[in-house]
C-alpha cells in the first residue's frame, strides 16, 4: 500500500510522507559476557555486602540465645538448647517499650514533616530568588555542614532550658528541624529544573509560592521522598540529643529508653542484642517498603554525588 502524499497548506506543494520506523516497546536486557574485571568487582561487592550482613546476623542470633549461651566460650552460632525469645520478653517486660516506640514515632514524624517543609522552601528560594547576600548565605549553609553537631549541644540545651522545653517532646523535635545538608541537596535539585517551565506562569502573574506549589513540588516528589526517608531514619536513630534533653522515662524515645533497661547482674549480651534488634526493626520495615523510592531518589536526584 502506497502512502498518501499530504499537501502543505502554507506552500501549496505536496510534501512526501516519511514513514516512521517501527519501534519495539519491549526492552530486553543484553547478557554481558563475564570478564576478569567484572568478576573481580562482583567478588569485592559480595565481600562488602557480607561484611555488613555478618554483624547484623550475629546480633539477631545472639538475641535468640539465653544469657549463659550468649556469654559461653567458645562461641557457638547455634545454641545447644535451641533458640528462645526470653531476651525479648525481658526487654519488653522491664521497660516502657510501647510508650518509647510511640514517642519515637511522634518525634520522628514531626521532625521529618517540619524539616522537609523548611528545606524545600529554603532550597527553592536559594535556587530561584536573587537577593542581597544570597551567595554569602549559601556559603554559610555549606560551612555549617562542616560543624560537628556535638559542638552545638551546650548552646542548644541552654536554649531549650530558657524556653522551658526540657523534658518535653518539643525539646527533642525543634533542635533537629534545621538540616543544612537537606537544604543544599534540594537547592541543587531545583537548580536542575529549567527556568522556562516557570516563565509562562510568571508572565501570567502567578506568585512564586503558587509556582512552587503547582510546578516545583510535583517535579520534586522523588527527591522529597528520599529526603523525608533519610530525615526520618536520622531522627529515629538519634540517641545523644534525646538522652540529654529528656530525663522523664515516659518521654524517652526508643533508643534512649532501651538503654535504661539494665540488669543488676552485669552485661547481658542477649538482652543488649535484643534491644538493638528492636530499635532497628522499624527502620528495616521502612526500608523494605520504600527501598525503591530510596534508590530512585538517590539515582535520579544526585544525592550520592552531593
C-alpha positions, -999 to 999 in steps of 0.1 A, spaced: 0 0 0 14 34 -10 14 61 15 -7 92 6 12 124 -2 -1 153 20 -3 188 8 13 217 27 -13 245 30 14 271 36 34 263 5 8 248 -17 30 220 -27 30 183 -19 54 170 7 64 134 5 53 115 35 80 98 56 72 66 72 83 64 108 103 33 116 87 8 138 99 9 174 96 -20 197 85 -11 232 98 -43 247 132 -38 264 154 -68 266 185 -69 288 216 -80 270 237 -106 287 271 -91 294 299 -116 290 319 -121 322 352 -105 321 380 -106 348 373 -70 358 335 -77 363 343 -109 382 367 -91 405 341 -63 410 314 -88 418 336 -106 443 346 -73 460 309 -62 463 299 -96 476 326 -94 503 315 -59 513 278 -70 515 287 -100 537 309 -78 559 278 -56 566 255 -86 569 275 -107 593 273 -83 623 235 -80 618 230 -117 617 253 -122 647 232 -97 667 200 -114 657 213 -149 666 227 -137 699 194 -121 708 177 -156 704 201 -172 729 200 -175 767 223 -153 787 245 -183 796 249 -194 760 255 -159 747 284 -155 772 297 -190 768 332 -197 754 339 -209 728 313 -190 709 287 -211 691 264 -199 663 235 -222 670 229 -229 708 226 -264 720 193 -258 737 178 -241 707 166 -205 702 145 -187 727 127 -153 729 134 -149 766 157 -119 760 129 -101 741 104 -109 768 127 -94 794 132 -62 775 95 -58 768 85 -65 804 111 -44 821 107 -12 802 81 11 786 89 -1 751 54 6 735 55 41 750 91 47 739 82 35 704 52 58 702 74 88 713 99 79 687 72 77 660 58 111 670 91 129 672 105 114 640 73 121 620 73 157 633 110 163 626 105 148 591 75 170 582 90 202 595 124 196 581 112 187 546 89 218 546 116 242 557 143 226 535 121 227 504 111 263 508 147 274 516 162 253 488 137 268 462 143 303 474 181 300 472 177 285 437 153 309 422 154 342 440 181 367 436 187 389 467 215 407 485 236 383 505 224 352 487 259 339 479 271 345 514 240 327 528 247 297 506 284 297 518 272 298 554 249 268 548 277 248 532 301 259 561 275 248 587 276 213 573 312 210 584 305 219 620 302 188 643 268 185 659 284 179 693 296 215 695 260 227 695 248 206 724 255 230 752 240 261 735 210 241 723 204 228 758 206 263 773 182 275 746 157 247 754 161 254 791 153 291 786 122 281 766 111 256 793 113 228 767 135 204 787 117 172 794 92 178 766 88 162 731 92 196 715 126 199 732 135 168 712 119 179 679 129 216 675 167 213 675 165 187 648 144 205 622 172 227 608 191 205 584 217 223 563 226 193 541 189 188 531 186 225 521 218 222 500 206 190 483 171 204 475 188 237 462 209 216 439 179 198 426 158 229 420 188 243 400 183 215 375 147 225 368 146 246 336 136 282 342 114 280 310 88 260 329 82 290 352 84 319 328 49 314 314 34 314 349 54 345 359 41 363 328 6 354 338 11 370 372 14 339 393 32 343 426 64 325 435 47 304 461 20 295 436 47 283 411 65 265 439 33 247 449 20 238 414 52 234 394 83 227 415 67 204 441 52 179 416 86 177 399 104 172 431 85 142 445 113 117 442 139 139 460 114 149 486 105 113 493 142 104 495 150 133 518 120 125 540 131 89 545 167 100 553 155 125 578 131 100 594 159 75 598 182 100 613 156 113 638 147 77 648 183 67 654 192 99 672 204 89 707 226 117 721 202 147 720 171 129 734 193 114 760 205 148 771 173 168 769 148 142 784 150 127 819 114 116 823 111 79 814 76 84 799 91 109 774 121 89 763 125 77 727 132 41 719 170 43 715 174 62 748 147 42 767 162 8 758 195 18 773 178 22 807 168 -14 807 199 -26 826 201 -57 847 218 -58 880 238 -89 870 263 -72 848 264 -72 810 236 -91 794 247 -99 759 214 -115 747 193 -87 762 216 -60 747 213 -76 712 175 -78 717 174 -41 724 194 -34 693 172 -55 671 140 -39 685 154 -4 678 164 -13 643 133 -33 633 111 -3 624 138 11 601 142 -23 584 105 -23 578 106 12 564 135 3 541 117 -29 529 86 -9 519 104 22 505 136 8 491 125 16 455 119 52 464 152 55 483 171 40 454 152 61 428 158 93 448 195 86 451 198 76 414 177 104 398 185 134 421 222 131 427 222 128 464 252 105 463 271 130 442 264 158 466 
